[in-house]
């Protein structure tokens, strides 16, 4: 089973790198957009020296891989190994296969779809616990040894890389380049959170025990009872706390109000949940085994 998962992870990393390369080859390079990361440096070097983007990316990724191996250890280096070789290979392959082919001449569409491809590709790689390598590595080293936040280092590096490209780009391309970085940052953030968002319910009711039993037996979700006191009548009460998926939310609400029409229900979105029943498999105790 572990071998199958490992193989699946490798396939996802390869697909992620090919998607990244597709975004660069089909949208960024043909439109002359500027971007951050290793690709942004490669575009600058290509402009001033004529060195192919894929060649520079391979050399730079290899240097960063060795740097990560020295400062971050073998385990980290292994997760970046596939990306180190796969991304420049995908770039070179797609450039040779497509030649001068362009999907669109619309710079706005290139910005939008280029950003979507990059954001989605990085999210794919990160979600399997790997790294895209390249410019990801220096911020991680700075964080390990100098406690500088990774996000701060990445933003600073991207700003510097974008500045390098302003020397040969007009104002319109620069503005679109900034939009491109924003698009892939938003897409990356949304996709990393995809499937991890849950709904938290707090229920105040005189029939807390009945609601608790119903949620456990019918929805198959855990419940925590918080002891509290109402503010106006100063009456002792139990507050039910439960976390459910988005799909289960309507069913839980309906169930609660079937038991107690006057139940006070508070709902809030939780960005991520870890623990049994979510990131860890469910475990049933004897008390509820027969009911579930």
N, C-alpha and C positions, 0 to 999 in steps of 0.2 A: 504493500500500500504506500509506503514511504517513497519507493522508487517511482511509482506512478505519479505521485504528487510532485516529486522532484522534476520529473520529465515534463509535466504539465507547466510547472513554474518556468522552466527553461523556454518552452514554446511561447509562453506569454511574454517573457522578456524579449525574445526575438521579434515577436509581432509588434511589441511596443517600440522597439528600435526602428523597425521598418516603417511604422506609422509616423514616427518622428522624421525619418528621412524623407518620406513622401510629402509631409508638410513643407519641408525645406525645398525640395526639388520642384514640386508642382506649384507652390504659392510664393515662397519667400524669395528665392533666387531669381525667378523670371520677372518679378515685379520690382526688384531692387530694394526691397524692404530692409530695414535694419532690425536687429534683434539682439537679445542678450545671450549669455552662456557661451559655451565653446564655439557654437556656430557663428555667433556675432564676432568673435575674435578672428575666426577663419575667414569670414567675409572681408574684414579689414585687411588681413594679410594678403588675401587674394587680390584685392584692389591695388595694393601698393607693390606687390612682388609678382603677381600672376600665378602663385602657387595654388594648385587646385584645392578646393575646399575640403574634399575627402582626405587628401594627403595630410593636410595640416591637422584635421580632426583626429586622424589616426595617431600621428606623432604626439599631439598634445594629450590625448586620452591615455596613451601608453605611459607618458611621463607622470600624469596624475595617478595612474594605477600604481606605479612604483612608489610614488610619494605616499599613497594610501596604505600600501603594504608595509612601508617602513614605520609610519606614524600611527596607523589605526589598526594594524594587525592583520593576520591571515584571514580571519573570518570575514572581515569587511572587504578585503581585497577579492575574495572569492565571489562575493555577490556582485562586484563590478566587472568581473572578468569577461562575461558574455557581452555586456554593453560596450566595453572597451574595444572589442574587435568587430562586433556586429554592426554598430551604427556607421562607422566609416565605410565598411563593406557595402551596407545598404545604400549609402549615399552614392558611392561610385557606381554601383550596379544600376540604380535607377537613373542616374545621369546618362549613362551609356545607352540604356534601353530607350529612353525618351528623347534624347538629343535636344532639339530646339522646341519640342512640343510644349504647348501652353494650354492649360485648361480654361483660363480666362484672362482677359486683359484688364479687367476691372480691379483696381487696386484695393477697393473696399472689400470685395469678396475674397481677395487674396489675404488681406489682413484677418478677416473673420475666420476663414477656413484654415489658414496657416496656424492661427492661435489655437483653434479647436484641436487640430491634429497634434500640436506640441503638448498642450495641456492633457489631452487624453492619453498620449503615449507615456508621459512621465507618470501619470496616475496608475496606468497598467503596471509599470515596472515597480513602483513604490509599493503597490498593494500586495505584491508577492514577496515583499521584504528585500528587494534588490535595490540597486542604485544605478543611475544613468552614467555615473562617473563624471569625468571632465571637471567642469567648474563646481560640481557638488562637493568635491573633496577638500579644497582649501578652507571653505567655511567650517567644515567638520573638524579639521585639524585645529583651527583657531579656537573653536568652541571647546575642544578637549584640553588644550594647553593654556588658553588665555581667558576662557569662560565668556567669550564674545558670542552673543546669540547668533545662531545659524541664519535666521531670517534677515538680521541686520547685515551680516556679511554678504549674503546673496544679493540683497537690494543694492548695497554699495558697489559690488562687483558688476551687476547689470547696468547701473548708472554709468560706471566708468567705461564699460564696453560700448554702450550706446553713444557715449561722448566721442569715442574713437571713430565711430562711423559717421559722425556729423561732418567730418572734414571733407567727405566726398558725397554727401547727400543733401538734397534741398530741404527746405523747411517742411514741405508737405510730406516727404518721405519720413522725416524725423518724427512728425506728429503721428503718422500712421504706425511707425515703429513703437512709439509709446503705447498706442492703443493695442498693438499686437501683444506686447508684454502683459498689459492688463487683461486681455482676453484669455491668454493661456494661464495666467495666475488664477483667474476666477474659475475657469474650467477645471483646472487641477484641484482647487479647493473643493468644488462641488462634487467631483467624482471620487475624491478621497473620502468624503463623508457619505457617499451613496450607500444606502443599506445599513448605515450605522445609526441613523436618526431614529429615535424612539419617542413615545409619548408617555409622560409621567402624569398620573392621576392622583389627586388627593380628594378623598371623599369624607365629608362630615355628615353623619347620619345617626339617628337613634337606633337604626337596625344594622349597625356595623357588623355584627357577628354573622347575620344572614347574608350580607353582601360579600363578606370575606369568603364564606363557604361557597357561594355561587361563582366568584371569580376563580377560585382554586379548582373547583370541580368542572365548571363549564367552559372556562376560557383557558384553563391549564396554565395560569400565571401565578407567580408568588405574590403574597401580600404582606406588608409590614404594618403593624398597629402602633400608632403613636398616641400616647395618652395626652389629652389636652383639656382645656376648659373654655367654654364659650365666653365671649367678652361682655355681652349684654346681660344674660341671665346668670352668668358664672356657674354654668352647669357642667359637671364632669362628663367628658365624652371621649370616644376613641376616634382617631382620624386614620383612615385607611390610606396607605401609600402603595401604589403598584406601578410597574412599568410595562407597557404593552407596545406592540408594533402598530404602525399606522393603520393597517388593515383591521386590527382587532379593536381599534378605538371605538367605532360606532357600536359594535356588538356589546362592549363593556358598558358604554353609556346607557344603552337601551336596557341592559340587564339591571343596572343600578336603579334606574327610574321605575322599572317594573316592581322592584322590591320596595322602594321608598320614593314616591313622587316628589317629596320635599327635600330630598338629599341635595346637599351643597357640594358641587363637583368643580374642582379646579384642574385645568389641563395646561400643561406646558411641554414644550419640545425639548428633548434631551439630545445633545449632539452625538454622544456615544455612550454605550453601556457595555461594561465588561463584568463577567461573572456567570454563575451557573444559570442555565436557561437561555443565555445569549451568546457569549464568547466561549462558554463551556457547556457541554451537554447537560440535559436535565437529569436530575436524580430524584426518584420517587421514594418517599418513606411509607411505611406500612399503613399509616393512618389514612392516606388518600389513594393508595394503589388501586383499591377496588372501585373507587368512584371515577377514576380517570380512564 
